[in-house]
């Protein structure tokens, strides 16, 4: 009963109510939970994720094609990649609270699986696949536009931030950006890293993340905002 209540809550958040609740349950079922509950290989969200990945590629391609009529193919491919990459999807999912509703095996949950980008982004694609099967293409598109392709400028800036910061610094003729790890905490399976982005020895931004790469991106993002002000 508690699980049904939680999933009803998720339906309210995403604004889509499933006719077949099984699709939603399966979308939230990680392989570790399926193994623990002896649901078999087909009991997890992996098949739905496979479907959702293809649906997302089509919807995002269609959206970018219409939105940027003058942009060539190579540039569109880069834009799509930055918007639907693993960290971007995980970021989108956290914005509407998806990790809270994941069904994880006990071990996976205890070792920080709920915070892992790969698990969260896969579940986002699985959820999209589930919406597509249950409600068709229009419902899937509505979900993508509302939760994934919203606030595009911010997302592109965030996920391309290291590259963008490097370009800004080069234009100004200053030294390359240095990333300095200033803090590392938590157990091995659930670490948190804090990194400073320095330009000419001066701290321009600081960011944290579950990987050094994610912390560097966050620090670069803060540095860009500071430099643009």
SELUMSE-587093 format. One line per 2 residues: number of its first residue (from 0); their letters; for each residue z, y, x of C-alpha. Coordinates in pm, 1 decimal. Layout:
SELUMSE-587093
NUM) a) Z/Y/X; ... $
//
This chain:
SELUMSE-587093
0) xx) 0.0/0.0/0.0; 93.0/240.5/279.6 $
2) xx) -248.6/189.3/441.9; -428.9/259.2/112.6 $
4) xx) -231.0/581.8/71.9; -320.8/690.9/425.0 $
6) xx) -688.8/619.9/374.4; -687.9/811.9/44.8 $
8) xx) -548.7/1102.1/247.2; -841.2/1070.4/491.4 $
10) xx) -1087.3/1072.7/199.0; -933.8/1399.1/77.9 $
12) xx) -969.1/1553.2/424.9; -1335.2/1458.8/471.2 $
14) xx) -1422.9/1537.9/110.0; -1586.8/1201.6/49.5 $
16) xx) -1444.9/928.7/-177.2; -1570.4/576.1/-114.5 $
18) xx) -1697.1/360.0/-398.3; -1646.7/56.9/-174.3 $
20) xx) -1313.1/108.9/6.2; -1385.5/-186.6/234.8 $
22) xx) -1633.7/29.4/429.6; -1363.9/286.6/505.8 $
24) xx) -1107.9/25.1/610.0; -1359.8/-139.0/840.6 $
26) xx) -1463.7/195.7/992.7; -1102.7/257.1/1095.6 $
28) xx) -1049.6/-97.6/1230.8; -1058.3/-111.9/1609.8 $
30) xx) -1138.0/-447.6/1775.6; -776.8/-472.8/1904.4 $
32) xx) -646.7/-465.9/1544.6; -916.4/-712.4/1430.5 $
34) xx) -813.2/-950.4/1712.5; -444.2/-916.4/1635.3 $
36) xx) -496.6/-982.0/1262.8; -745.5/-1265.9/1333.1 $
38) xx) -1022.6/-1089.6/1140.0; -1292.4/-1230.1/1364.4 $
40) xx) -1560.5/-1053.2/1566.0; -1718.6/-898.9/1255.9 $
42) xx) -1387.1/-758.3/1130.4; -1389.3/-450.4/1357.3 $
44) xx) -1582.1/-123.4/1327.3; -1837.8/-209.4/1599.3 $
46) xx) -2132.1/-284.7/1367.1; -2064.7/32.4/1165.3 $
48) xx) -2049.1/231.5/1489.3; -2392.7/92.5/1588.4 $
50) xx) -2534.3/212.6/1255.8; -2353.5/547.7/1262.7 $
52) xx) -2485.6/622.2/1611.4; -2846.1/593.5/1485.9 $
54) xx) -2774.4/798.4/1171.1; -2610.9/1070.7/1381.8 $
56) xx) -2908.3/1085.6/1618.1; -3150.0/1132.6/1328.5 $
58) xx) -2940.7/1395.8/1147.2; -2868.3/1597.1/1463.9 $
60) xx) -3233.5/1579.0/1575.8; -3353.8/1697.1/1233.8 $
62) xx) -3096.2/1978.8/1232.9; -3187.4/2104.4/1582.0 $
64) xx) -3562.8/2074.7/1513.9; -3526.4/2303.1/1210.0 $
66) xx) -3273.7/2541.9/1364.9; -3462.6/2605.3/1691.5 $
68) xx) -3837.5/2614.5/1609.2; -3925.5/2777.2/1944.8 $
70) xx) -3722.1/2547.2/2169.2; -3910.8/2273.4/2363.3 $
72) xx) -3827.9/1903.0/2346.8; -3635.6/1886.5/2677.4 $
74) xx) -3401.8/2167.1/2573.2; -3347.3/2012.0/2228.4 $
76) xx) -3255.0/1681.3/2394.9; -2994.5/1860.3/2610.4 $
78) xx) -2848.5/2041.1/2308.2; -2826.1/1716.2/2112.0 $
80) xx) -2663.6/1534.9/2404.4; -2391.8/1800.3/2440.1 $
82) xx) -2316.0/1799.0/2066.4; -2297.6/1422.9/2009.7 $
84) xx) -2158.6/1302.0/2342.5; -1832.4/1104.8/2351.5 $
86) xx) -1594.7/1396.1/2432.0; -1763.5/1616.2/2170.9 $
88) xx) -1730.0/1355.9/1894.7; -1367.7/1289.3/1992.2 $
90) xx) -1300.2/1664.7/1981.0; -1460.3/1690.1/1632.7 $
92) xx) -1255.7/1393.1/1510.8; -928.8/1542.5/1634.9 $
94) xx) -1011.6/1868.5/1455.7; -984.4/1689.5/1120.7 $
96) xx) -708.8/1446.8/1229.8; -900.2/1115.6/1240.4 $
98) xx) -689.5/948.0/1519.2; -390.6/931.6/1282.5 $
100) xx) -581.3/691.7/1053.0; -705.8/443.7/1314.0 $
102) xx) -601.3/80.3/1277.7; -515.7/-28.2/1632.0 $
104) xx) -358.4/-340.9/1776.4; 4.3/-288.7/1878.9 $
106) xx) -72.6/-306.0/2251.6; -365.3/-64.2/2224.7 $
108) xx) -152.8/179.5/2026.1; 137.6/164.5/2272.2 $
110) xx) -93.9/230.9/2568.0; -235.8/553.4/2423.7 $
112) xx) -546.9/417.6/2249.8; -513.0/677.0/1974.5 $
114) xx) -580.6/949.6/2234.4; -871.6/772.7/2405.5 $
116) xx) -1202.8/956.1/2365.4; -1406.8/633.8/2358.1 $
118) xx) -1203.1/482.7/2072.0; -1191.3/804.9/1870.2 $
120) xx) -1563.2/884.2/1911.0; -1662.4/524.9/1822.5 $
122) xx) -1451.9/546.8/1505.3; -1622.2/876.2/1413.7 $
124) xx) -1962.3/707.8/1436.3; -1830.0/409.0/1240.2 $
126) xx) -1701.6/643.7/969.1; -2044.3/805.4/950.5 $
128) xx) -2206.4/460.6/925.3; -1965.9/372.5/643.8 $
130) xx) -2045.5/694.6/452.3; -2418.2/626.5/495.3 $
132) xx) -2387.2/272.3/354.6; -2162.2/380.0/68.8 $
134) xx) -2320.6/710.0/-33.6; -2662.5/731.3/129.0 $
136) xx) -2829.9/972.8/366.6; -2736.9/1295.7/179.5 $
138) xx) -2362.8/1217.4/195.6; -2390.1/1123.9/564.4 $
140) xx) -2573.7/1448.7/638.7; -2309.5/1652.9/455.1 $
142) xx) -2035.2/1493.4/668.5; -2224.5/1561.1/995.4 $
144) xx) -2297.4/1925.4/908.2; -1938.5/1985.9/801.6 $
146) xx) -1754.3/1816.5/1088.5; -1989.3/1761.7/1383.4 $
148) xx) -2262.1/2027.2/1384.5; -2030.1/2307.3/1275.0 $
150) xx) -1930.8/2582.2/1522.3; -2213.6/2478.5/1756.8 $
152) xx) -2181.7/2762.3/2004.6; -1817.8/2685.8/2073.8 $
154) xx) -1883.5/2313.6/2115.0; -2177.9/2362.4/2348.3 $
156) xx) -1980.9/2608.8/2556.3; -1685.9/2370.3/2570.8 $
158) xx) -1883.8/2063.5/2676.9; -2122.4/2239.3/2914.7 $
160) xx) -1847.0/2466.8/3043.9; -1847.5/2351.6/3407.5 $
162) xx) -2223.7/2405.6/3432.9; -2208.1/2741.3/3251.4 $
164) xx) -1920.4/2864.1/3470.6; -2110.9/2763.6/3785.0 $
166) xx) -2416.0/2962.0/3663.4; -2203.6/3272.1/3589.8 $
168) xx) -2041.7/3251.9/3934.5; -2378.6/3209.0/4111.0 $
170) xx) -2524.1/3510.0/3925.9; -2234.9/3719.9/4055.3 $
172) xx) -2295.3/3593.0/4410.2; -1941.0/3460.3/4447.8 $
174) xx) -1822.3/3135.4/4605.3; -1853.0/2804.5/4417.1 $
176) xx) -1582.2/2723.3/4162.3; -1290.9/2517.1/4293.9 $
178) xx) -1095.5/2280.1/4068.4; -739.4/2214.4/4175.4 $
180) xx) -519.9/1942.3/4023.7; -180.6/2109.0/3972.7 $
182) xx) 2.4/1854.3/3757.0; -19.8/1485.6/3672.8 $
184) xx) 228.5/1329.2/3433.6; 283.2/1027.9/3209.8 $
186) xx) 249.2/651.5/3270.3; -72.7/504.6/3415.1 $
188) xx) -208.9/399.8/3076.4; -155.5/743.0/2917.2 $
190) xx) -176.3/1009.3/3187.5; -216.3/1381.9/3137.3 $
192) xx) -378.5/1601.8/3404.1; -359.0/1978.6/3444.8 $
194) xx) -627.3/2153.8/3649.2; -685.5/2513.6/3759.1 $
196) xx) -1035.5/2660.7/3789.5; -1041.8/2905.7/4082.4 $
198) xx) -1309.3/3158.4/4172.6; -1274.2/3320.7/4516.9 $
200) xx) -924.6/3175.4/4536.9; -817.8/3342.0/4212.0 $
202) xx) -700.9/3132.2/3914.6; -942.2/3207.3/3628.5 $
204) xx) -852.1/2925.0/3391.0; -618.3/2630.5/3340.2 $
206) xx) -675.7/2320.8/3126.8; -523.4/1982.4/3047.7 $
208) xx) -671.2/1648.2/2946.3; -629.7/1271.5/2959.2 $
210) xx) -884.2/1253.5/3243.5; -938.3/1488.5/3539.1 $
212) xx) -1291.2/1555.4/3412.7; -1164.9/1661.0/3067.6 $
214) xx) -901.5/1886.4/3229.9; -1170.6/2047.9/3450.2 $
216) xx) -1390.5/2113.8/3145.1; -1096.1/2273.7/2962.5 $
218) xx) -1010.7/2489.4/3267.5; -1375.9/2598.0/3302.6 $
220) xx) -1384.9/2689.0/2933.3; -1077.7/2913.4/2972.2 $
222) xx) -1231.7/3071.9/3284.4; -1556.4/3154.6/3098.7 $
224) xx) -1363.6/3318.5/2815.4; -1161.9/3524.7/3062.6 $
226) xx) -1471.5/3633.2/3260.6; -1663.7/3725.0/2944.8 $
228) x) -1378.4/3946.7/2829.6 $
//
